[in-house]
Amino acid sequence: MNKRQLESEIAELKMDYISLQGDIEKLESTGNDSYVTKAEVRLAKLEEKLAELNKQLDDLE
């Protein structure tokens, strides 16, 4: 994967991350704890993927 592709994927994942954070806030306000837990797991996976991609980007530079 080249630098441009990595940057594009990172930007996309960041948008997904922000969107998911908003969803979690809405779910918390409505008391849907089981959905909050699932969303938090997805959020953690996004964080792991972002860290991995950022490391790959750093390795290219």
C-alpha positions as a Markdown table, in Angstrom:
| # | Residue | x | y | z |
|---|---|---|---|---|
| 1 | Met | 0.0 | 0.0 | 0.0 |
| 2 | Asn | 1.4 | 3.4 | -0.9 |
| 3 | Lys | 1.4 | 6.6 | 1.1 |
| 4 | Arg | -1.7 | 8.1 | -0.6 |
| 5 | Gln | -3.7 | 4.9 | -0.1 |
| 6 | Leu | -2.7 | 4.7 | 3.6 |
| 7 | Glu | -3.7 | 8.4 | 4.1 |
| 8 | Ser | -7.0 | 7.8 | 2.4 |
| 9 | Glu | -7.8 | 4.7 | 4.5 |
| 10 | Ile | -6.8 | 6.5 | 7.7 |
| 11 | Ala | -9.0 | 9.5 | 6.8 |
| 12 | Glu | -11.9 | 7.1 | 6.1 |
| 13 | Leu | -11.4 | 5.2 | 9.4 |
| 14 | Lys | -11.3 | 8.5 | 11.3 |
| 15 | Met | -14.7 | 9.5 | 9.9 |
| 16 | Asp | -16.1 | 6.1 | 10.8 |
| 17 | Tyr | -14.6 | 6.5 | 14.3 |
| 18 | Ile | -16.2 | 10.0 | 14.8 |
| 19 | Ser | -19.5 | 8.7 | 13.5 |
| 20 | Leu | -19.4 | 5.7 | 15.9 |
| 21 | Gln | -18.6 | 7.9 | 18.8 |
| 22 | Gly | -21.7 | 9.9 | 18.1 |
| 23 | Asp | -23.8 | 6.7 | 17.8 |
| 24 | Ile | -22.5 | 5.6 | 21.2 |
| 25 | Glu | -23.5 | 8.9 | 22.8 |
| 26 | Lys | -27.0 | 8.5 | 21.4 |
| 27 | Leu | -27.2 | 4.9 | 22.5 |
| 28 | Glu | -26.0 | 5.8 | 26.0 |
| 29 | Ser | -28.7 | 8.5 | 26.3 |
| 30 | Thr | -31.4 | 6.0 | 25.4 |
| 31 | Gly | -30.1 | 3.3 | 27.7 |
| 32 | Asn | -29.3 | 0.6 | 25.1 |
| 33 | Asp | -26.4 | -0.8 | 27.1 |
| 34 | Ser | -26.0 | -4.0 | 25.0 |
| 35 | Tyr | -25.7 | -1.9 | 21.8 |
| 36 | Val | -23.2 | 0.5 | 23.6 |
| 37 | Thr | -21.0 | -2.5 | 24.5 |
| 38 | Lys | -21.0 | -3.7 | 20.9 |
| 39 | Ala | -20.3 | -0.3 | 19.6 |
| 40 | Glu | -17.4 | 0.2 | 22.0 |
| 41 | Val | -15.9 | -3.1 | 20.8 |
| 42 | Arg | -16.1 | -1.8 | 17.2 |
| 43 | Leu | -14.5 | 1.4 | 18.4 |
| 44 | Ala | -11.6 | -0.5 | 19.9 |
| 45 | Lys | -11.1 | -2.4 | 16.7 |
| 46 | Leu | -11.0 | 0.9 | 14.7 |
| 47 | Glu | -8.4 | 2.2 | 17.1 |
| 48 | Glu | -6.3 | -0.8 | 16.6 |
| 49 | Lys | -6.6 | -0.5 | 12.8 |
| 50 | Leu | -5.8 | 3.2 | 12.9 |
| 51 | Ala | -2.7 | 2.5 | 15.0 |
| 52 | Glu | -1.6 | -0.2 | 12.6 |
| 53 | Leu | -2.1 | 2.1 | 9.5 |
| 54 | Asn | -0.3 | 5.0 | 11.2 |
| 55 | Lys | 2.6 | 2.7 | 11.9 |
| 56 | Gln | 2.8 | 1.6 | 8.3 |
| 57 | Leu | 2.6 | 5.3 | 7.2 |
| 58 | Asp | 5.5 | 6.1 | 9.6 |
| 59 | Asp | 7.5 | 3.3 | 8.2 |
| 60 | Leu | 7.1 | 4.7 | 4.7 |
| 61 | Glu | 8.5 | 8.1 | 5.7 |
